[in-house]
Amino acid sequence: RIRPARVKHRTAGPGAAATAASAAPEAAVLEQLRRIEDPDLRADIVECGFVKELQADEETGAVSFTLELTTPACPVKEEFRTLAEEYVGSLPWVTTVEIEFSASSTAPPLPPPSAGLAKVKHIIAVSSCKGGVGKSTTAVNLAYSLVGMGARVGIFDADVYGPSLPTMISPEQRVMEMDPETRAISPVEYEGVKVVSFGFAGQGSAIMRGPMVSGLVQQLLTTTDWGELDYLVLDMPPGTGDIQLTLCQVVPITAAVIVTTPQNLAFIDVAKGIRMFAKLRVPCVAVVENMSFFDGDDGKRYYPFGKGSGDRIVSEFGVPNLVRMPIVPDLSAAGDGGKPLVVSDPAGLVAASYQDVGATVVREVAKLRMAGSNSAEYDIARRAIKVSMGGAGGEAFWLSPAEVRRNDTSAKSVDEWTGNPLFDPASVPDDIEPESIEMLGNYAVQISWKPDGFSQVAPFEQLESLDRIPEPAPKPRRAAAADADVDDDGAARILSDAAASAINNQPRA
């Protein structure tokens, strides 16, 4: 299970109380609140802009303010409250501290394709690219976990060939309605979640060709009156065909959750989906490995389908979080019975695992929203890789290409079972250069190396941990060309360019 992120706090210096007491009341309060750091954004809550409507009266000792968080489902909200009350209450003149919470309502990063999605803040795709791995179970239980955290949530079942939601939930009204004037679809509701599925259209499952299905899915999604939602969960159909590409291209998907099982065959199919999301600039924020293990009556943990698929996805594609789900009969029984396990047993161990997934989604989406885009590029003049980290307190730094290549952690370089290296780092030449660097969402880059075309996925978290170098001085163009390994064609081009330059610079007669 993912360890929940903890709120960081700074220890006040020995003279902090005296300094705060002598400052203006509002400034003193803000100084105390700066001691509270968001664990994911890596900045204090004042720098993040969370503190709003601050009022401080030194005569009455009353302090009140609002913490405007990135989502109503913030998993560390109560920790913020506890630390804020403690730190502000430590000021000698403060007698009462009142804290309200709100969530900002910024628009999605891309314009919505229709008025129906205009008030939807974040769209989360749940994808597997392989059928039968528990994707719909994950999507439904994730949605209800987010509801339990205080968010407004909807689910869209994008599989018109075999819609799952009519089996997994039991709304009182099982047929969607359309407004005859606006032609807007009204979703059905179950346990506080708005739901749209072709199975609730009164048509059963569809029998039609791909292009027609893509148009139908887009129409269902964009003409529905979703209202105000914090999260819309897309239960994606298996595969990487027309429907998946259409959804990713016409809808501003915020992030994706990847669902797999431990078998190697599942990894092969899921890898296709991750590459699709990467090309479309959709970050994959978590991997859910279903049917991972079960605990026997003898107290031992068994892995009937082996291990490794989820770990390979995390290591080879830079996905930052992995949650392993146990094999539990109650989970499938709850889905078949029309009441998700998170709803029927919210205090159970399986529900706690899905709450981990929900907290992960909330946390990663907040990081995406508050942070700028990470980037990495190779500066050929400086023979170094420049990495830029977005967000509050973001920085840019330089890395030696050889250092990056020597620290590859993929299955090609490190044994999955023992962790031992499969190559000698000393075999990597100091002057190695990348052929290309491409972004994989906002979490990693894929580097193709000269001269053998070796492909390396380097998460930004790993790049941050490597030894840095001072910003190198650019090499003179002539020296850089002399140092480079150039093939015959390349040498001919350089000589040709040099000759052309000499001719162009000759004085005219």
FENKA-V974092 format. One record per residue. N is the residue number from 1. RES is the residue in one small letter. PSI is psi in radians with two decimals (999 if undefined). D_LAST is the distance of its C-alpha to the last C-alpha in Angstrom with 2 decimals. Layout:
# FENKA-V974092
N:RES:PSI:D_LAST ; N:RES:PSI:D_LAST
This chain:
# FENKA-V974092
1:r:2.56:78.98 ; 2:i:2.34:76.16 ; 3:r:2.24:77.06 ; 4:p:2.47:76.81 ; 5:a:2.42:74.26 ; 6:r:2.50:75.96 ; 7:v:2.27:75.11 ; 8:k:2.59:73.75 ; 9:h:2.58:75.01 ; 10:r:2.53:74.13 ; 11:t:2.29:76.77 ; 12:a:2.49:77.08 ; 13:g:2.94:76.72 ; 14:p:-0.48:79.77 ; 15:g:0.20:78.88 ; 16:a:-0.72:77.79 ; 17:a:-0.76:81.11 ; 18:a:-0.71:81.24 ; 19:t:-0.79:77.65 ; 20:a:-0.65:78.17 ; 21:a:-0.56:81.40 ; 22:s:-0.23:79.80 ; 23:a:2.97:76.89 ; 24:a:2.60:77.05 ; 25:p:-0.83:79.10 ; 26:e:-0.73:76.26 ; 27:a:-0.66:73.92 ; 28:a:-0.69:76.70 ; 29:v:-0.79:77.27 ; 30:l:-0.62:73.59 ; 31:e:-0.66:73.43 ; 32:q:-0.69:76.28 ; 33:l:-0.38:74.74 ; 34:r:-0.21:71.51 ; 35:r:-0.19:73.59 ; 36:i:2.10:73.77 ; 37:e:2.38:70.87 ; 38:d:2.24:70.20 ; 39:p:-0.34:70.38 ; 40:d:-0.65:67.63 ; 41:l:-0.21:65.17 ; 42:r:0.67:65.39 ; 43:a:2.73:65.60 ; 44:d:2.84:68.55 ; 45:i:-0.36:70.08 ; 46:v:-0.77:68.94 ; 47:e:-0.60:65.29 ; 48:c:-0.20:65.69 ; 49:g:0.39:66.88 ; 50:f:-0.47:70.34 ; 51:v:2.09:72.36 ; 52:k:2.76:73.09 ; 53:e:0.77:75.60 ; 54:l:2.26:76.57 ; 55:q:2.26:79.57 ; 56:a:2.13:81.19 ; 57:d:1.90:84.16 ; 58:e:-0.47:85.10 ; 59:e:-0.77:88.41 ; 60:t:-0.29:89.75 ; 61:g:0.21:87.94 ; 62:a:2.32:86.71 ; 63:v:2.33:83.31 ; 64:s:2.55:82.01 ; 65:f:2.90:78.69 ; 66:t:2.37:77.28 ; 67:l:1.89:75.30 ; 68:e:1.77:72.97 ; 69:l:3.01:72.21 ; 70:t:-0.29:69.76 ; 71:t:2.56:72.63 ; 72:p:-0.27:76.40 ; 73:a:0.40:76.86 ; 74:c:2.10:75.46 ; 75:p:-0.21:77.38 ; 76:v:0.36:77.33 ; 77:k:-0.81:78.50 ; 78:e:-0.53:81.89 ; 79:e:-0.67:80.39 ; 80:f:-0.77:78.19 ; 81:r:-0.83:81.38 ; 82:t:-0.83:83.35 ; 83:l:-0.69:80.73 ; 84:a:-0.77:79.96 ; 85:e:-0.69:83.67 ; 86:e:-0.83:84.11 ; 87:y:-0.80:81.17 ; 88:v:-0.67:81.55 ; 89:g:-0.27:85.32 ; 90:s:-0.23:84.92 ; 91:l:2.36:83.92 ; 92:p:-0.44:87.06 ; 93:w:-0.11:87.26 ; 94:v:2.27:86.75 ; 95:t:-0.59:89.91 ; 96:t:2.53:88.68 ; 97:v:2.04:85.50 ; 98:e:2.20:84.96 ; 99:i:2.18:82.13 ; 100:e:2.68:81.17 ; 101:f:2.50:78.81 ; 102:s:3.00:76.48 ; 103:a:2.32:73.56 ; 104:s:2.69:70.30 ; 105:s:0.93:69.45 ; 106:t:2.69:65.70 ; 107:a:2.83:64.30 ; 108:p:2.75:63.03 ; 109:p:-0.37:59.40 ; 110:l:2.65:58.49 ; 111:p:2.38:59.78 ; 112:p:2.58:62.96 ; 113:p:-0.16:62.81 ; 114:s:2.90:65.98 ; 115:a:-0.49:68.38 ; 116:g:-0.52:70.87 ; 117:l:0.08:68.74 ; 118:a:-0.53:67.63 ; 119:k:0.25:70.24 ; 120:v:2.09:69.84 ; 121:k:-0.82:68.22 ; 122:h:2.39:67.65 ; 123:i:2.13:67.73 ; 124:i:2.07:68.70 ; 125:a:2.27:68.34 ; 126:v:2.03:70.91 ; 127:s:2.62:69.67 ; 128:s:-0.52:70.67 ; 129:c:0.14:69.07 ; 130:k:2.32:72.29 ; 131:g:2.70:75.66 ; 132:g:0.26:78.87 ; 133:v:0.09:77.60 ; 134:g:0.46:79.12 ; 135:k:-0.84:76.16 ; 136:s:-0.64:78.27 ; 137:t:-0.74:80.85 ; 138:t:-0.76:78.16 ; 139:a:-0.80:76.69 ; 140:v:-0.82:80.11 ; 141:n:-0.54:81.33 ; 142:l:-0.77:78.04 ; 143:a:-0.80:78.40 ; 144:y:-0.42:81.96 ; 145:s:-0.71:81.04 ; 146:l:-0.64:78.50 ; 147:v:-0.73:81.23 ; 148:g:-0.36:83.49 ; 149:m:0.02:80.88 ; 150:g:0.16:80.96 ; 151:a:2.76:78.03 ; 152:r:2.17:78.02 ; 153:v:2.57:77.21 ; 154:g:2.77:76.79 ; 155:i:2.35:76.55 ; 156:f:2.07:74.78 ; 157:d:1.84:75.89 ; 158:a:0.07:72.90 ; 159:d:1.73:74.74 ; 160:v:-0.30:76.11 ; 161:y:-0.62:77.14 ; 162:g:1.24:79.55 ; 163:p:2.37:79.88 ; 164:s:-0.48:81.62 ; 165:l:-0.64:82.39 ; 166:p:-0.41:85.46 ; 167:t:-0.60:87.13 ; 168:m:-0.33:86.01 ; 169:i:2.83:87.01 ; 170:s:1.25:89.95 ; 171:p:2.66:89.21 ; 172:e:-0.77:92.08 ; 173:q:2.04:90.02 ; 174:r:0.23:88.33 ; 175:v:2.23:86.51 ; 176:m:2.65:83.46 ; 177:e:2.64:83.63 ; 178:m:2.32:81.08 ; 179:d:2.14:81.10 ; 180:p:-0.40:81.55 ; 181:e:-0.87:79.51 ; 182:t:-0.26:76.57 ; 183:r:0.32:76.63 ; 184:a:2.45:76.27 ; 185:i:2.34:78.06 ; 186:s:2.11:80.48 ; 187:p:2.72:80.57 ; 188:v:2.82:83.88 ; 189:e:2.51:84.83 ; 190:y:2.11:86.58 ; 191:e:0.73:87.44 ; 192:g:0.09:84.88 ; 193:v:2.32:81.93 ; 194:k:2.34:80.40 ; 195:v:2.35:80.07 ; 196:v:2.25:78.38 ; 197:s:2.54:78.87 ; 198:f:-0.42:79.02 ; 199:g:-0.32:82.45 ; 200:f:0.20:83.59 ; 201:a:0.01:82.45 ; 202:g:0.30:85.68 ; 203:q:-0.02:83.86 ; 204:g:-2.34:84.36 ; 205:s:2.73:81.35 ; 206:a:2.58:78.64 ; 207:i:1.70:78.16 ; 208:m:2.95:74.76 ; 209:r:2.86:71.29 ; 210:g:-0.93:68.47 ; 211:p:-0.66:66.42 ; 212:m:-0.68:69.63 ; 213:v:-0.73:70.66 ; 214:s:-0.75:67.33 ; 215:g:-0.68:67.76 ; 216:l:-0.78:71.37 ; 217:v:-0.79:70.61 ; 218:q:-0.70:67.89 ; 219:q:-0.77:70.27 ; 220:l:-0.74:73.12 ; 221:l:-0.78:71.00 ; 222:t:-0.35:69.15 ; 223:t:-0.01:71.97 ; 224:t:2.40:74.52 ; 225:d:1.54:75.46 ; 226:w:-0.41:75.18 ; 227:g:-2.73:75.64 ; 228:e:2.07:74.75 ; 229:l:2.47:74.22 ; 230:d:-0.65:72.98 ; 231:y:2.30:72.44 ; 232:l:2.03:72.32 ; 233:v:2.11:72.91 ; 234:l:2.02:71.46 ; 235:d:1.65:73.54 ; 236:m:2.54:70.82 ; 237:p:2.79:71.88 ; 238:p:2.66:71.28 ; 239:g:-3.13:68.04 ; 240:t:0.77:64.34 ; 241:g:-2.63:64.29 ; 242:d:-0.78:63.78 ; 243:i:-0.83:66.24 ; 244:q:-0.78:64.86 ; 245:l:-0.71:61.22 ; 246:t:-0.81:62.18 ; 247:l:-0.78:64.08 ; 248:c:-0.49:61.31 ; 249:q:-0.54:58.68 ; 250:v:-0.21:60.63 ; 251:v:2.34:62.73 ; 252:p:1.39:61.45 ; 253:i:2.24:63.24 ; 254:t:-0.81:63.46 ; 255:a:2.90:64.44 ; 256:a:2.53:66.14 ; 257:v:2.21:69.21 ; 258:i:2.29:69.32 ; 259:v:2.32:72.72 ; 260:t:-3.14:73.45 ; 261:t:2.95:76.27 ; 262:p:-0.34:76.42 ; 263:q:2.61:75.89 ; 264:n:-0.58:72.62 ; 265:l:-0.67:72.54 ; 266:a:-0.68:72.40 ; 267:f:-0.73:69.44 ; 268:i:-0.78:67.42 ; 269:d:-0.71:67.87 ; 270:v:-0.63:67.44 ; 271:a:-0.63:64.14 ; 272:k:-0.76:62.76 ; 273:g:-0.69:63.76 ; 274:i:-0.70:62.20 ; 275:r:-0.64:58.88 ; 276:m:-0.83:59.18 ; 277:f:-0.68:59.83 ; 278:a:-0.75:56.94 ; 279:k:-0.54:54.46 ; 280:l:0.17:55.84 ; 281:r:0.68:55.66 ; 282:v:2.00:59.46 ; 283:p:2.37:60.69 ; 284:c:2.05:63.75 ; 285:v:-0.26:65.99 ; 286:a:2.68:69.08 ; 287:v:2.26:70.64 ; 288:v:2.04:74.30 ; 289:e:1.78:75.88 ; 290:n:2.79:79.02 ; 291:m:0.71:82.00 ; 292:s:-0.72:80.88 ; 293:f:2.99:84.30 ; 294:f:2.64:87.98 ; 295:d:2.10:90.52 ; 296:g:2.93:93.59 ; 297:d:-0.31:97.19 ; 298:d:0.07:97.02 ; 299:g:-0.01:94.49 ; 300:k:2.69:91.60 ; 301:r:2.27:88.31 ; 302:y:2.57:87.34 ; 303:y:1.43:84.04 ; 304:p:-0.43:85.12 ; 305:f:0.26:81.62 ; 306:g:-2.97:79.98 ; 307:k:2.82:77.29 ; 308:g:-0.50:73.56 ; 309:s:-0.88:72.02 ; 310:g:-0.74:71.75 ; 311:d:-0.67:70.59 ; 312:r:-0.68:67.86 ; 313:i:-0.76:66.55 ; 314:v:-0.80:66.50 ; 315:s:-0.67:64.80 ; 316:e:-0.37:62.32 ; 317:f:0.03:61.24 ; 318:g:0.37:61.67 ; 319:v:2.26:64.38 ; 320:p:-0.24:66.01 ; 321:n:2.50:69.71 ; 322:l:2.23:72.32 ; 323:v:2.18:75.86 ; 324:r:2.21:78.35 ; 325:m:2.39:81.10 ; 326:p:2.84:84.50 ; 327:i:1.91:86.43 ; 328:v:2.10:89.10 ; 329:p:-0.59:91.39 ; 330:d:-0.47:91.77 ; 331:l:-0.87:88.06 ; 332:s:-0.62:88.11 ; 333:a:-0.67:91.58 ; 334:a:-0.72:90.41 ; 335:g:-0.75:87.52 ; 336:d:-0.46:89.83 ; 337:g:-0.04:92.36 ; 338:g:0.24:90.03 ; 339:k:1.81:89.90 ; 340:p:2.60:87.04 ; 341:l:-0.56:88.22 ; 342:v:-0.50:86.40 ; 343:v:-0.76:88.62 ; 344:s:-0.50:91.86 ; 345:d:1.21:91.62 ; 346:p:-0.33:89.17 ; 347:a:0.03:90.62 ; 348:g:2.99:90.39 ; 349:l:-0.67:88.13 ; 350:v:-0.72:86.02 ; 351:a:-0.63:85.51 ; 352:a:-0.64:84.38 ; 353:s:-0.73:81.71 ; 354:y:-0.53:80.45 ; 355:q:-0.58:80.47 ; 356:d:-0.75:78.17 ; 357:v:-0.78:75.80 ; 358:g:-0.78:76.08 ; 359:a:-0.64:75.43 ; 360:t:-0.79:72.40 ; 361:v:-0.82:70.95 ; 362:v:-0.79:71.62 ; 363:r:-0.83:70.08 ; 364:e:-0.64:66.92 ; 365:v:-0.70:66.35 ; 366:a:-0.70:66.73 ; 367:k:-0.72:64.13 ; 368:l:-0.68:61.71 ; 369:r:-0.68:62.29 ; 370:m:-0.48:62.03 ; 371:a:2.65:59.24 ; 372:g:3.09:55.59 ; 373:s:2.38:53.98 ; 374:n:2.71:53.49 ; 375:s:2.76:50.20 ; 376:a:2.43:48.57 ; 377:e:2.65:44.99 ; 378:y:2.17:43.11 ; 379:d:1.82:40.30 ; 380:i:-0.51:38.08 ; 381:a:-0.61:36.22 ; 382:r:-0.13:39.60 ; 383:r:0.77:41.33 ; 384:a:2.77:44.33 ; 385:i:2.18:46.27 ; 386:k:2.17:46.62 ; 387:v:2.24:49.95 ; 388:s:2.17:50.72 ; 389:m:2.22:54.36 ; 390:g:3.08:55.19 ; 391:g:3.09:58.16 ; 392:a:2.30:59.83 ; 393:g:0.24:58.90 ; 394:g:2.75:56.18 ; 395:e:2.90:53.71 ; 396:a:2.45:50.58 ; 397:f:2.93:50.54 ; 398:w:2.48:48.67 ; 399:l:2.56:50.02 ; 400:s:2.27:49.06 ; 401:p:-0.67:48.57 ; 402:a:-0.66:50.79 ; 403:e:-0.70:53.53 ; 404:v:-0.83:53.51 ; 405:r:-0.69:53.64 ; 406:r:-0.31:56.42 ; 407:n:0.41:58.56 ; 408:d:2.34:58.71 ; 409:t:0.25:62.29 ; 410:s:3.00:62.27 ; 411:a:-0.33:64.76 ; 412:k:-0.36:62.14 ; 413:s:-0.38:62.05 ; 414:v:2.30:65.54 ; 415:d:2.19:68.90 ; 416:e:-0.53:70.44 ; 417:w:-0.68:73.98 ; 418:t:-0.38:73.68 ; 419:g:0.08:70.53 ; 420:n:2.53:69.40 ; 421:p:2.53:65.71 ; 422:l:0.07:64.77 ; 423:f:2.82:61.76 ; 424:d:1.98:60.89 ; 425:p:-0.48:58.59 ; 426:a:-0.27:57.35 ; 427:s:-0.24:55.88 ; 428:v:2.08:53.23 ; 429:p:2.63:50.11 ; 430:d:-0.45:48.83 ; 431:d:0.37:45.31 ; 432:i:2.54:46.52 ; 433:e:2.56:44.46 ; 434:p:2.52:45.47 ; 435:e:-0.69:43.97 ; 436:s:2.72:45.01 ; 437:i:2.11:47.33 ; 438:e:2.53:49.23 ; 439:m:2.46:51.83 ; 440:l:1.57:55.47 ; 441:g:-2.43:56.82 ; 442:n:0.21:56.92 ; 443:y:-0.39:58.78 ; 444:a:2.94:56.65 ; 445:v:2.62:53.35 ; 446:q:2.11:52.89 ; 447:i:2.23:50.50 ; 448:s:2.19:49.20 ; 449:w:2.53:48.32 ; 450:k:2.67:45.94 ; 451:p:-0.05:46.35 ; 452:d:-0.05:49.81 ; 453:g:0.29:49.68 ; 454:f:2.31:52.77 ; 455:s:2.19:53.67 ; 456:q:2.30:55.14 ; 457:v:2.12:56.67 ; 458:a:1.85:56.56 ; 459:p:2.56:58.64 ; 460:f:-0.55:57.33 ; 461:e:-0.68:60.68 ; 462:q:-0.73:59.96 ; 463:l:-0.64:56.40 ; 464:e:-0.50:57.88 ; 465:s:-0.17:60.23 ; 466:l:2.79:57.67 ; 467:d:2.27:56.50 ; 468:r:2.82:53.49 ; 469:i:2.68:50.55 ; 470:p:2.72:48.68 ; 471:e:2.05:45.46 ; 472:p:2.68:42.97 ; 473:a:2.46:39.68 ; 474:p:2.42:36.66 ; 475:k:2.56:35.19 ; 476:p:2.56:31.49 ; 477:r:-0.71:29.68 ; 478:r:-0.72:28.75 ; 479:a:-0.69:32.37 ; 480:a:-0.69:33.80 ; 481:a:-0.64:31.91 ; 482:a:-0.60:33.06 ; 483:d:-0.42:36.62 ; 484:a:2.61:36.78 ; 485:d:1.91:38.49 ; 486:v:2.32:35.96 ; 487:d:3.11:36.87 ; 488:d:-0.75:34.77 ; 489:d:-0.73:33.35 ; 490:g:-0.71:32.54 ; 491:a:-0.69:30.85 ; 492:a:-0.70:28.72 ; 493:r:-0.74:27.70 ; 494:i:-0.80:26.84 ; 495:l:-0.70:24.69 ; 496:s:-0.77:23.00 ; 497:d:-0.70:22.36 ; 498:a:-0.74:21.06 ; 499:a:-0.75:18.61 ; 500:a:-0.69:17.45 ; 501:s:-0.75:17.15 ; 502:a:-0.72:15.10 ; 503:i:-0.75:12.62 ; 504:n:-0.45:12.60 ; 505:n:0.01:12.18 ; 506:q:2.50:9.10 ; 507:p:2.49:6.50 ; 508:r:2.58:3.78 ; 509:a:999:0.00
